[in-house]
Amino acid sequence: MPASETPPRPAGLLRRLAALFYDSLLLLALWFIATALLLPLTGGEAVHSGNPLLTTYLLFVSFFFYGWFWMHGGQTLGMRSWRLQLRNLRDGPVTWWQVLLRFLVAIPAGGLLGLGYLWMLADRKKLTWHDRYSETTIVQLDENPDKR
């Protein structure tokens, strides 16, 4: 990074949650499509939400949704809208291992009343649980993309 360039600042909690909300709408639509693809295999019968195979299948769909975007530019569509990007805290690009760790730790981070996300308010580096565990972070991109 050139000396004149300032390092990106960590993304704020509200922006992260806004991007997560956008992505949850997209993911919900993807779940509908993924579930509809199962109908020929079930004789046209609706698959019950309590089915552990369906839950596992939708978990894999969710992982590949986030993973694909994080590995290809570091931005989901929601993150792109809010000018956020996933970055590796180490040198180099984000790896699939980091994506997996981030995804798996984000589930309890959000599920435990959002405590893993709220953690960033007390963390000196503004990292969530899944940021810390996967050695990644979400940064706020420059508001003016033409400014270089």
For each residue, the residues with C-beta under 8 A, 3 or more apart:
1: 5 7
2: 5
3:
4:
5: 1 2
6:
7: 1
8: 85 87 139 140 141 142
9: 139 140
10: 120 125 126 127 137 138 139 140
11: 15 16 82 84 126 138 139 140
12: 15 16 126 140
13: 16 17 117 118 120 121
14: 17 18
15: 11 12 18 19 82 83 84 140
16: 11 12 13 19 20 84 117 128 138
17: 13 14 20 21 117
18: 14 15 21 22 78 82
19: 15 16 22 23 76 78 79 81 82 84
20: 16 17 23 24 78
21: 17 18 24 25 78
22: 18 19 25 26 76 77 78 81 82
23: 19 20 26 27 65 66 76 77 78 79
24: 20 21 27 28
25: 21 22 28 29
26: 22 23 29 30 65 76 77 78
27: 23 24 30 31 62 65
28: 24 25 31 32
29: 25 26 32 33
30: 26 27 33 34 61 65
31: 27 28 34 35 58 61 62
32: 28 29 35 36
33: 29 30 36 37
34: 30 31 37 38 57 58 61
35: 31 32 38 39 47 54 58
36: 32 33 39
37: 33 34 40
38: 34 35 41 42 47 54 57
39: 35 36 42 44 45 46
40: 37 44
41: 38
42: 38 39 45 46 47
43:
44: 39 40
45: 39 42
46: 39 42
47: 35 38 42 51 54
48: 51 54
49: 54 55
50:
51: 47 48 54 55
52: 55 56
53: 56 57
54: 35 38 47 48 49 51 57 58
55: 49 51 52 58 59
56: 52 53 59 60
57: 34 38 53 54 60 61
58: 31 34 35 54 55 61 62
59: 55 56 62 63
60: 56 57 63 64
61: 30 31 34 57 58 64 65
62: 27 31 58 59 65 66 103
63: 59 60 66 67 100 103
64: 60 61 67 68
65: 23 26 27 30 61 62 68 69 76
66: 23 62 63 69 70 76 99 103
67: 63 64 70 71 96 99 100 103
68: 64 65 71 72
69: 65 66 72 73 74 75 76 77 79
70: 66 67 74 75 76 86 94 99 102
71: 67 68 94 96 99
72: 68 69
73: 69 85
74: 69 70 79 85 86 87 94
75: 69 70 79 80 84 85 86
76: 19 22 23 26 65 66 69 70 79 80
77: 22 23 26 69 80 81
78: 18 19 20 21 22 23 26 81 82
79: 19 23 69 74 75 76 82 84 85 86 138
80: 75 76 77 83 84
81: 19 22 77 78
82: 11 15 18 19 22 78 79
83: 15 80 140 141 142 143
84: 11 15 16 19 75 79 80 138 139 140 141
85: 8 73 74 75 79 138 139 141
86: 70 74 75 79 94 102 136 137 138
87: 8 74 94 136 137 138 139
88: 91 92 93 94 95 98 135 136
89: 131 135 136 137
90: 135
91: 88
92: 88 95
93: 88
94: 70 71 74 86 87 88 98 99 136
95: 88 92 98 99
96: 67 71 99 100
97: 100 101
98: 88 94 95 101 102 134 135 136
99: 66 67 70 71 94 95 96 102 103 134
100: 63 67 96 97 103 104
101: 97 98 104 105 130 133 134
102: 70 86 98 99 105 106 130 131 133 134 136
103: 62 63 66 67 99 100 106 107 130
104: 100 101 107
105: 101 102 108 109 116 129 130 133 134
106: 102 103 109 110 116 128 129 130
107: 103 104 110 111
108: 105 111 112 116 129
109: 105 106 112 114 115 116 117 119 128 129 130
110: 106 107 114 116 117
111: 107 108
112: 108 109 115 116
113:
114: 109 110 117 118
115: 109 112 118 119 129
116: 105 106 108 109 110 112 119 128 129 130
117: 13 16 17 109 110 114 120 128 129
118: 13 114 115 121 122
119: 109 115 116 122 123 127 128 129
120: 10 13 117 123 126 127 128 131
121: 13 118
122: 118 119
123: 119 120 126 127 128 132
124:
125: 10 137
126: 10 11 12 120 123 137
127: 10 119 120 123 131 132 137
128: 16 106 109 116 117 119 120 123 131 132
129: 105 106 108 109 115 116 117 119 132 133
130: 101 102 103 105 106 109 116 133 134 136
131: 89 102 120 127 128 134 136 137 138
132: 123 127 128 129 135
133: 101 102 105 129 130
134: 98 99 101 102 105 130 131
135: 88 89 90 98 132
136: 86 87 88 89 94 98 102 130 131
137: 10 86 87 89 125 126 127 131
138: 10 11 16 79 84 85 86 87 131
139: 8 9 10 11 84 85 87
140: 8 9 10 11 12 15 83 84
141: 8 83 84 85 145
142: 8 83 145 147
143: 83
144: 147
145: 141 142
146:
147: 142 144
148:
